[in-house]
Amino acid sequence: MSPTDRTRFSRRDVLEVLGAAGLALAAGCTSASPASPTDTNASGATPTPVGGAASCSVTPEETAGPYSDRVGMINNPAFFRQDITEGRSGLPVTLALTVVSVSGGCSPVPNAQIEIWQCDAEGRYSEYSQPGYNGTGQTFLRGLQTTDGEGKATFRTIYPGWYAGRATHIHVEVFVSGRTVKTTQIAFPDSASRAVYGTSVYAAHGQNPTTNARDNVFSDGSDAEMAALAGDATSGYTATLTIGVSV
């Protein structure tokens, strides 16, 4: 797994590679969507609320991981796109992110660039050669959006798959005035992942054996990074998260 120019070789990067638990750098800040998102459990029974932390604080810093962008998408307008799927199969997810300034009383941060990247339903990343799959030269499930006046940006993607040793997640990097101000990861409720991985294109890959509690990134707490979900494993989800930054 080749590092990129933008990969951070922090203590958290080393911990991810070695599979050890890390220490969160700060408490997080999430907020529920206006529609009060719910997490539909695997049986489709009574949903329970997720997300919506009451506090306003800086989202924990996390490793960019071994598969961060290596082609400089932030410098290419073609990759500022709402739909990042490039035809990849999977359960539809509308990912609605909000960037707020914690030092400014959690006021919205407009004109920030949000870059996301994730694996496909089979746990494979674009841009990299991995065991059993060569994603070199491909750019699926990666892209950027610029936040609006309310600090919001929305992506159309699929529910992420999983790969050995990691809980289900999406990577996020936030830029303000061309400078990285936050690198973090989005967690997903274990119950939702179990439901999704029993369906259609995900079933062949099976269930993810690594839960959030056992994950080397989220094991120290994932509440501040947990997506609030509305929807179900049949029709798809809207996933919302507020990212608190120090600007």
C-alpha positions as CSV (number, residue, x, y, z in Angstrom):
1,M,0.0,0.0,0.0
2,S,1.9,3.0,-1.3
3,P,1.5,6.3,0.7
4,T,0.7,9.5,-1.2
5,D,2.0,12.9,-0.9
6,R,-1.0,13.9,1.0
7,T,-1.2,11.0,3.4
8,R,-0.4,12.0,7.0
9,F,2.1,9.7,8.8
10,S,0.7,10.6,12.2
11,R,0.4,8.3,15.1
12,R,-3.1,7.5,13.9
13,D,-1.8,6.4,10.5
14,V,0.6,4.0,12.2
15,L,-2.1,2.7,14.4
16,E,-4.4,1.9,11.5
17,V,-1.7,0.0,9.7
18,L,-0.7,-2.0,12.8
19,G,-4.3,-2.6,13.9
20,A,-3.9,-0.9,17.3
21,A,-6.3,1.3,19.0
22,G,-5.7,5.1,18.7
23,L,-6.6,8.0,20.9
24,A,-9.1,10.5,19.6
25,L,-7.7,14.1,19.4
26,A,-10.9,15.8,20.4
27,A,-14.6,15.3,21.1
28,G,-16.9,15.5,18.1
29,C,-19.9,17.4,16.8
30,T,-22.8,15.8,15.0
31,S,-26.4,17.1,14.5
32,A,-29.5,15.4,13.4
33,S,-31.2,16.3,10.2
34,P,-34.5,18.3,10.4
35,A,-36.4,15.2,9.5
36,S,-35.0,13.4,12.7
37,P,-33.1,10.6,10.9
38,T,-33.5,7.1,12.2
39,D,-31.6,3.9,11.9
40,T,-33.6,1.0,10.5
41,N,-32.5,-2.2,12.2
42,A,-31.8,-5.5,10.4
43,S,-35.3,-6.9,11.0
44,G,-37.0,-3.7,9.7
45,A,-38.7,-3.4,13.2
46,T,-39.0,-0.2,15.2
47,P,-36.3,2.3,14.2
48,T,-34.3,4.1,16.9
49,P,-32.8,7.6,16.5
50,V,-29.1,7.9,15.8
51,G,-26.8,10.9,15.7
52,G,-27.7,14.3,17.0
53,A,-25.0,14.9,19.7
54,A,-25.9,18.0,21.7
55,S,-22.4,19.4,22.1
56,C,-20.5,21.6,19.6
57,S,-16.9,20.7,19.4
58,V,-14.1,19.8,17.0
59,T,-14.6,16.5,15.1
60,P,-11.8,14.0,15.9
61,E,-8.9,13.8,13.5
62,E,-8.4,10.4,11.9
63,T,-6.0,8.8,9.5
64,A,-6.3,9.4,5.8
65,G,-5.6,5.7,5.5
66,P,-3.7,3.9,2.8
67,Y,-6.0,4.8,-0.1
68,S,-6.2,8.6,-0.1
69,D,-6.2,10.5,-3.5
70,R,-3.0,10.3,-5.4
71,V,-4.0,12.2,-8.6
72,G,-4.7,15.6,-7.1
73,M,-8.4,15.7,-7.6
74,I,-8.7,19.0,-5.7
75,N,-6.9,20.7,-8.5
76,N,-9.1,19.2,-11.2
77,P,-12.6,20.8,-11.7
78,A,-13.8,17.5,-13.3
79,F,-13.8,15.8,-9.9
80,F,-16.0,18.5,-8.2
81,R,-19.1,16.4,-8.7
82,Q,-22.1,15.5,-6.7
83,D,-22.5,11.9,-8.0
84,I,-19.3,10.0,-7.3
85,T,-20.5,6.5,-8.2
86,E,-19.3,6.2,-11.8
87,G,-21.8,3.4,-12.2
88,R,-20.7,1.4,-9.2
89,S,-23.5,-0.9,-7.9
90,G,-24.8,-0.6,-4.4
91,L,-27.5,0.8,-2.1
92,P,-28.1,4.5,-2.9
93,V,-26.9,6.9,-0.2
94,T,-27.4,10.7,-0.2
95,L,-24.5,12.0,2.0
96,A,-25.3,15.4,3.4
97,L,-22.4,17.1,5.2
98,T,-22.2,20.4,7.1
99,V,-18.9,22.1,8.0
100,V,-19.1,24.4,11.0
101,S,-16.5,26.6,12.8
102,V,-16.3,25.6,16.4
103,S,-14.3,28.8,17.3
104,G,-17.1,30.8,15.7
105,G,-19.8,29.3,17.8
106,C,-20.4,26.5,15.3
107,S,-21.3,29.0,12.5
108,P,-21.4,27.5,9.0
109,V,-18.2,27.5,6.9
110,P,-19.0,28.5,3.3
111,N,-16.7,27.8,0.4
112,A,-14.9,25.0,2.0
113,Q,-14.0,22.0,-0.2
114,I,-15.0,18.6,1.1
115,E,-13.3,15.6,-0.5
116,I,-14.6,12.1,0.2
117,W,-13.4,8.6,-0.8
118,Q,-14.7,5.1,0.0
119,C,-14.6,1.5,-1.1
120,D,-17.2,-0.2,-3.3
121,A,-19.6,-2.9,-2.3
122,E,-16.8,-5.5,-2.5
123,G,-14.4,-3.5,-0.4
124,R,-12.3,-2.2,-3.3
125,Y,-10.8,1.2,-3.8
126,S,-10.1,3.1,-7.0
127,E,-6.6,4.5,-7.8
128,Y,-4.8,1.6,-6.1
129,S,-3.7,-2.0,-6.8
130,Q,-5.0,-4.2,-4.0
131,P,-4.9,-8.0,-3.4
132,G,-7.1,-9.5,-6.0
133,Y,-8.1,-6.2,-7.7
134,N,-6.3,-3.5,-9.6
135,G,-8.0,-0.1,-9.3
136,T,-5.1,1.8,-10.8
137,G,-6.3,4.4,-13.3
138,Q,-9.9,4.3,-12.0
139,T,-11.6,7.1,-10.0
140,F,-14.9,5.7,-8.8
141,L,-16.3,6.7,-5.4
142,R,-14.1,9.7,-5.0
143,G,-14.9,13.4,-5.4
144,L,-15.3,16.9,-4.0
145,Q,-18.0,19.5,-3.4
146,T,-17.8,23.1,-2.2
147,T,-20.0,24.1,0.7
148,D,-22.8,26.6,0.2
149,G,-23.6,29.6,2.4
150,E,-24.9,27.3,5.1
151,G,-21.8,25.2,5.1
152,K,-23.5,22.3,3.4
153,A,-22.5,19.9,0.6
154,T,-24.3,16.8,-0.7
155,F,-22.9,13.8,-2.4
156,R,-24.7,10.9,-4.2
157,T,-22.9,7.7,-3.5
158,I,-23.6,4.1,-2.4
159,Y,-23.4,2.4,1.0
160,P,-19.8,1.6,1.5
161,G,-18.6,-2.0,1.6
162,W,-15.9,-3.2,3.9
163,Y,-12.4,-4.7,3.9
164,A,-10.5,-6.8,6.4
165,G,-9.7,-5.2,9.7
166,R,-11.9,-2.1,9.3
167,A,-15.5,-1.2,10.3
168,T,-17.7,0.4,7.6
169,H,-16.6,4.0,6.9
170,I,-16.1,6.8,4.5
171,H,-13.1,9.1,4.5
172,V,-13.4,12.9,4.6
173,E,-10.9,15.7,4.1
174,V,-11.9,19.4,4.5
175,F,-10.0,22.2,2.9
176,V,-10.4,25.9,3.7
177,S,-8.5,28.5,1.5
178,G,-6.5,25.6,0.0
179,R,-5.4,24.3,3.4
180,T,-6.4,21.0,5.0
181,V,-8.3,21.8,8.2
182,K,-9.8,18.3,9.0
183,T,-9.1,14.7,8.0
184,T,-11.6,12.3,9.5
185,Q,-13.9,9.4,8.9
186,I,-17.6,8.8,8.9
187,A,-18.9,5.8,10.8
188,F,-22.1,3.9,10.1
189,P,-24.4,2.1,12.7
190,D,-23.6,-1.6,12.9
191,S,-27.3,-2.5,12.7
192,A,-27.6,-0.7,9.3
193,S,-24.5,-2.3,8.0
194,R,-25.8,-5.8,8.9
195,A,-29.0,-5.1,7.1
196,V,-27.3,-3.8,4.0
197,Y,-24.8,-6.5,3.8
198,G,-27.5,-9.1,3.6
199,T,-28.9,-7.6,0.4
200,S,-28.3,-7.8,-3.3
201,V,-24.8,-6.9,-4.5
202,Y,-23.4,-6.9,-0.9
203,A,-24.4,-10.5,0.0
204,A,-21.6,-12.2,-1.9
205,H,-19.0,-10.3,0.1
206,G,-20.9,-11.2,3.3
207,Q,-21.1,-9.5,6.7
208,N,-18.3,-7.3,8.1
209,P,-16.7,-9.1,11.1
210,T,-15.3,-5.8,12.4
211,T,-17.8,-3.7,14.4
212,N,-17.3,-0.1,15.4
213,A,-16.3,-1.1,18.9
214,R,-13.6,-3.5,17.6
215,D,-12.3,-1.1,14.9
216,N,-8.8,0.4,15.4
217,V,-10.1,3.9,14.5
218,F,-13.5,4.0,16.1
219,S,-12.8,1.8,19.1
220,D,-12.1,4.9,21.3
221,G,-15.6,6.2,20.4
222,S,-17.5,6.9,17.2
223,D,-20.4,9.0,18.4
224,A,-18.9,12.2,17.0
225,E,-18.4,10.6,13.6
226,M,-21.5,8.5,13.4
227,A,-23.8,9.3,10.4
228,A,-27.4,9.9,11.2
229,L,-29.4,7.7,8.8
230,A,-32.9,8.1,7.4
231,G,-34.3,5.4,5.2
232,D,-33.8,1.6,5.0
233,A,-31.7,-1.2,3.4
234,T,-34.2,-1.6,0.6
235,S,-34.7,1.9,-0.8
236,G,-31.5,3.6,0.4
237,Y,-30.4,6.1,3.0
238,T,-29.9,9.7,3.6
239,A,-26.8,10.1,5.8
240,T,-26.1,13.3,7.6
241,L,-23.1,14.5,9.6
242,T,-21.9,17.9,10.9
243,I,-18.1,18.3,10.9
244,G,-16.6,20.7,13.4
245,V,-13.4,22.4,12.5
246,S,-11.0,24.9,14.1
247,V,-11.2,27.9,11.8
